[in-house]
Amino acid sequence: MTTLTIPTPVIRRRVARTLTYLSLVGASVVVLLPLLVVLLTSLKTEEQMADDSGALTLPDNPLNLANYATAFRDGEMLAAFGNTAFILAFAITGTVLIGSMAAYAIDRFTFRFRKLVVALFLVATLVPGVTTQVATFQIVDSFGMFDTLWAPIALYTGTDIVSIYIFLQFVRSIPISLDESARLDGANAFTIYRKIIFPLLKPAVATVVIVKGITVYNDFYIPFLYMPSDDLGVISTSLFRFKGPFGAHWETISAGAVLVILPTLIVFLALQRFIYNGFTRGATK
Amino acid sequence: MPRTRTTDPSHATEKAARPPVAAPPPPMPRRAPRKVRLWRKLTPWLFLAAPLALLIAFTYAPVANMLAYSFTDWDGVSPELRYTGPDNYIEIFTRPELFQVFFVSGYYLAASALQIGVALYFATILSFDLRFRNLFKGVLFFPYLINGVAIGFVFLYFFQDGGTLDSLLALLGHESDRAWLGTSTSANISLSGVSVWRYTGLNFVLFLGAIQSIPGELYEAAELDGANRWHQFRYIIAPGIRPVLSLSVILSISGSLSVFEIPYIMTGGATGTETFVIQTVKLAFQFNKTGLASAAAVVLLLIILAVTWLQRRLVPDDRADLV
């Protein structure tokens, strides 16, 4: 028998390898199965949902997209994607500008109260947004932004301290001699920021855009609290409203969920490496 | 923008003043006119105006207001508010149903421990060479990127009567007939299970990043010395990722205290799954008890600050701090 000639360490290693792969496959099943079932459900007809065949059966017609049409139309997903895109555009632009400007000012200038300013930004990271929401609500309301798209935009832009740190890290790595030579050429602070610092911040901008984009796209809490109007639904709140009219119509709810997950999946597959880097950077700074 | 701007006097003077003194590099440029100096002083503040205004408006003003509201009986709308002293705080700590929500956090805290363990295991094995490594990485991380409402629905169907879980158990020959979200204990376990499903990927990626920043020679040297995988983990990986590990612990604790989305979407806080934030939101926006809700929020904030402080004391952060 050949097995007898295999030395024990080799067998041991093989067993370990097999167990490793088994655990990975197991984890993948745990992750993917709930999602796959929802995908299957979204392709089923109402009749098939009713016939008690269970959640794991295949749809009769795998190309049945009727539920998607229903979800898209009756769930007003087009408006939701529009509102989300609008908020995304402004919130991301705002965050990038605010973050890079603050980082530039903090790193490149010595001015009175600089330490205090830095401390203000630092301490703010310790205050979790959910705890102050009751009071923040009153402030947003007093600015007249309640129930407008500007409420989430202002909050996403104004409370993102992490991106300031990401920018700060990058500004610090840009040699000061670049600023100085530009200054000798007659550039003022704004020109230096616009023409030298900002273009060199591209990797940081990519990080912030990705992390911020995913956070804003997925956020539920802020739009839910600040934009109760039906026509101001973003994708989270519009999907949440499926609970009412579609009640137990799991095939429609599933289609809605898949519609919302799909863009994330596409972006993830396209930008995998940047996304990993972005999150490692965003969370540890 | 043109290189020389005639409208800005500061640089014109600087330029004109430079040539005569340029030969030995002067330590200080010649003292600029007063207007220029004022302008220079103002420059950083022009960059900081917007960030600081937003920071104060949406972080510090709310914290200050929240403290003030917490000592009143304000309902959030009426113009009059009465100072009630510490009444709200007394109410929180003496009405058991208000304090009870903290016990729900216990489930999520236990779930976080599991989540960190699982993430650590997969980060370790996937930092060594394996086939389909990137595929597994992607699969494990992806849930973190999914919209919370979509996750809520995916798992509502998962725990639904005759849904994914029941069908799966039936397939394995175990006919179950229980409402997974029906009793307080099983509902909370189910919901905190969802949070493990959702957040393990983030911890995993953070750990993976930290493990990869450990120089590879260390493993080789250890292997030459006869270290096995466990030794490598124990003596190289674990100490190497300590800062990230302690960050994860902190995020998990504050996260467990401020759970909102998943239970709100899935059960609306019914059957004993109400968390602290759900309760606060309900107090403030459904029952108009802004004063009481503010006091509750202050309690939560203090707990989170205390945990952060404690963690900093226990695991000193050896990274250079900001600025």
Interface residues (C-beta under 8 A of the other chain):
Chain A: A16 T20 Y21 S23 L24 A27 S28 V30 V31 L32 L33 P34 L35 V37 V38 T41 D52 G54 A55 L56 L97 I98 G99 M101 A102 Y104 A105 I106 D107 R108 F109 F111 R114 V117 V118 L120 F121 L122 A124 L126 V127 P128 V130 T131 T132 Q133 V134 A135 T136 F137 Q138 I139 A154 L155 T157 G158 T159 I161 I164 Y165 L168 R183 L184 D185 G186 A187 N188 A189 T191 Y193 R194 K195 I214 Y217 N218 F220 Y221 L225 I235 S236 T237 L239 F240 F242 W250 I253 S254 G256 A257 V260 I261 T264 L265 F268 L269 Q272 I275 Y276 N277 F279 T280 A283 T284
Chain B: M1 R3 T4 R5 D8 S10 H11 E14 K15 R18 K41 T43 P44 W45 F47 L48 A50 P51 L52 L54 L55 I56 A57 F58 T59 Y60 A61 P62 V63 N65 M66 Y69 G76 V118 Y121 F122 I125 L126 L130 R131 F132 N134 F136 K137 G138 V139 L140 F141 F142 P143 Y144 L145 I146 N147 G148 V149 A150 G152 F153 V154 F155 Y157 F158 Q160 G162 G163 T164 D166 S167 L168 A170 L171 W197 L202 V205 L206 L208 G209 R229 P243 V244 L247 L251 S254 S258 F260 E261 I265 V277 T280 V281 A284 F285 T290 A293 S294 A297 V298 L300 L301 I304 L305 T308 L322 V323
